[in-house]
Amino acid sequence: MRHIVFDSTELPGNAPSRKECWIDSLSSGYVRLRADSDPGAEFTGRLNILLTGDAAAGSIRGTVRSITRSPAEIAEQNTDNAVLFLNSGQAPMRIEQKGRSLDCPPGSAA
């Protein structure tokens, strides 16, 4: 088993630069995506991923409000896979992939 953590609080710089660095870290280390945060709050994001063979489980918390993967991003990485997502934050989060979207309330899984 392998455990991966992406924590924006461990990154240098101000909130906007930490957000961009966090997204770049996710995109290079796990999967290409875009993330938007709550415009009224300073950005924070923590993603925990547990890799076990061909499966991965993860949780996310912070001021991330949406995560989006475009068809081009999916095709580029050939990662059109099933995702189990747990929103361990305090606010709803929108997940978008392949033209579909889902609002995931706090404490819910998708």
C-alpha positions in Angstrom: 0.0 0.0 0.0 1.1 3.5 -0.7 -0.2 6.7 0.9 0.0 10.0 -0.9 -0.8 13.4 0.8 -1.2 16.7 -1.0 -1.4 19.5 1.6 -1.5 23.1 0.6 -0.5 24.3 4.0 2.9 22.8 3.5 3.5 24.8 0.3 5.4 28.2 0.2 3.8 31.5 -0.8 0.5 33.2 -0.5 -3.0 31.6 -0.9 -3.2 32.1 -4.7 0.3 30.7 -5.3 -0.3 27.8 -2.9 -3.6 27.0 -4.7 -1.8 26.9 -8.1 1.1 24.8 -6.7 -1.4 22.4 -5.0 -3.2 21.9 -8.3 0.1 21.5 -10.2 1.2 18.9 -7.6 -2.0 16.9 -8.0 -1.8 17.1 -11.8 1.8 15.9 -11.9 1.6 13.3 -9.1 -1.8 11.8 -9.4 -4.3 13.0 -12.0 -4.8 16.1 -14.2 -7.6 18.3 -12.9 -8.8 21.8 -12.2 -10.0 22.9 -8.8 -11.9 26.0 -7.8 -12.1 27.3 -4.2 -14.6 29.3 -2.2 -14.0 32.9 -3.3 -14.7 34.2 0.2 -12.1 32.2 2.0 -8.3 31.7 1.8 -7.5 28.6 -0.1 -6.6 25.4 1.7 -6.7 21.9 0.3 -5.6 18.5 1.6 -6.0 15.3 -0.4 -5.2 11.9 1.1 -4.9 9.0 -1.3 -4.4 5.4 -0.4 -3.2 3.2 -3.3 -3.7 -0.5 -3.1 -2.9 -2.3 -6.3 -5.2 -1.2 -9.0 -7.5 0.7 -6.6 -7.2 4.0 -4.8 -9.2 5.6 -2.1 -9.0 9.2 -1.0 -10.5 12.0 1.0 -10.4 15.7 0.5 -10.9 18.7 2.8 -10.4 22.4 2.7 -11.9 25.3 0.8 -12.0 23.4 -2.5 -15.5 23.8 -3.9 -15.2 22.0 -7.3 -13.0 19.6 -9.0 -13.2 19.3 -12.8 -11.6 16.9 -15.3 -12.1 17.7 -19.0 -12.4 15.0 -21.7 -9.0 16.1 -23.0 -7.4 15.5 -19.5 -9.0 12.1 -19.2 -7.9 11.1 -22.7 -4.4 12.5 -22.2 -3.8 10.3 -19.2 -6.1 7.4 -20.2 -7.6 7.5 -16.8 -11.3 7.1 -17.5 -11.8 5.2 -14.3 -14.3 4.9 -11.5 -13.7 7.2 -8.6 -14.9 6.9 -5.0 -14.8 10.3 -3.4 -15.3 11.3 0.3 -15.9 15.0 1.1 -14.5 15.3 4.6 -14.7 19.1 4.5 -17.3 21.4 6.0 -19.0 22.6 2.8 -20.5 21.0 -0.3 -18.2 20.2 -3.2 -19.1 19.9 -6.9 -17.4 17.1 -8.9 -17.5 17.3 -12.7 -16.3 14.7 -15.2 -17.4 13.6 -18.7 -20.2 16.2 -18.9 -21.8 15.1 -15.6 -21.7 16.9 -12.3 -22.5 15.9 -8.8 -22.9 18.0 -5.6 -21.3 16.1 -2.7 -22.4 17.4 0.7 -20.0 17.3 3.7 -19.5 13.8 5.0 -20.9 12.2 1.9 -19.2 9.9 -0.6 -19.7 9.8 -4.4 
